[in-house]
C-alpha cells in the first residue's frame, strides 16, 4: 500500500506488508457486513520501504478473500501523516520534541493530552523569546507581551488565548470531559503558526526582541557563559 510517511516528512511511500513472502504480522476478526455478507477485519503490520518506519493498517475485506485481494478497504492507518506538520528548521529541539509529542497524542486519539502538550510548546516558545520575566509570569501575560511587541499579530494573540491557552488550562485544571479531535487539531495548527512567527526567520526576530529589551534564549546562554 502507499501512504504518507511521517518520518519521510510526509512523502508518499510504499509500505510493505511482507518480506521474503512472510507477513510482518496480522491479527483478524470476522464481522457481518452489508446484506448479511461475512467480512474480515485485519490488523496488519507494515514497513516503509524508504526509512523502515513501522505502520499499522486496519483493513476490511470479504471473509472468503485473502489480502491483498481485489476489494480491500483501508479503514485506518497509523501513524497518520495528516497529523504531522512541518516546523521551521531553526526550531529548538526541546520545543520541537514537545510539539511532536503532542502530535503523537493526536495520532493515538489522546486529544486532551495533545492539547496540554501544545499549550506547553507555546509556553516554551514564548519563554525562549524572553517573555517569561520570572517564574511568576503567566502564559496570559506572555501572549499579551508578544502581541504588544508586534512579535505576533492581534489575530494570532486571540487564537493563542482561545485555541491553545484556554483549552490547555481547561484540560489541566477543570473537571474531566471529552475533547474532540478537531479542537486539539486547532491547538496544533495555531501552535505551529506561533512557532513559525518566532523561528521562520530567527535573525530578524532576534533583532526585534532585542530592540524591545527582551532577553531571548540565545542571549541567556551567552550570559551563562560569562
TABEL-V835253 format. One record per backbone hydrogen bond with DSSP energy under -0.5 kcal/mol. CO is the residue of the C=O (numbers start at 1). NH is the residue of the N-H. Records with the same first field share a line. If there is no record, write none. Layout:
CO = NH / NH
//
This chain:
1 = 15
3 = 13
4 = 6
5 = 10
6 = 9
8 = 11
11 = 5
13 = 3 / 15
14 = 16 / 49
16 = 47
17 = 24
19 = 22
22 = 19
25 = 45
27 = 43
29 = 41
31 = 33 / 39
33 = 36
34 = 37
37 = 33 / 39
38 = 63
39 = 31
40 = 42 / 61
41 = 29
42 = 44 / 59
43 = 27
44 = 57
46 = 55
47 = 16
48 = 52
53 = 48
55 = 46
56 = 78
57 = 44 / 59
58 = 75 / 76
59 = 42
60 = 73
61 = 40
62 = 65
69 = 72
73 = 60 / 75
76 = 58
78 = 56
79 = 81
80 = 83
81 = 84
83 = 85
88 = 91
92 = 96
93 = 97
94 = 98
95 = 99
96 = 100
97 = 101
98 = 102
99 = 103
100 = 104
101 = 105
102 = 106
103 = 107
104 = 108
105 = 110
106 = 109
109 = 111
110 = 114
111 = 115
112 = 116
113 = 117
114 = 118
115 = 119
116 = 120
117 = 121
118 = 122
119 = 123
120 = 124
121 = 125
122 = 126
123 = 127
124 = 128
125 = 129
126 = 131
127 = 130
128 = 217
131 = 133
134 = 137
138 = 142
139 = 143
140 = 144
141 = 145
142 = 146
143 = 147
144 = 148
145 = 149
146 = 150 / 151 / 152
147 = 150
153 = 157
154 = 158
155 = 159
156 = 160
157 = 161
158 = 162
159 = 163 / 164
160 = 164 / 165
161 = 166
164 = 168
165 = 169
166 = 170
167 = 171
168 = 172
169 = 173 / 174
170 = 174
180 = 183 / 184
181 = 185
182 = 186
183 = 187
184 = 188
185 = 189
186 = 190
187 = 191
188 = 192
189 = 193
190 = 194
191 = 195
192 = 196
193 = 197
194 = 198
195 = 199
196 = 200
199 = 90 / 202
201 = 204 / 205
202 = 206
203 = 207
204 = 208
205 = 209
206 = 210
207 = 211
208 = 212
209 = 214
210 = 213
214 = 216
216 = 219 / 220
217 = 221
218 = 222
219 = 223
220 = 224
221 = 225
222 = 226
//
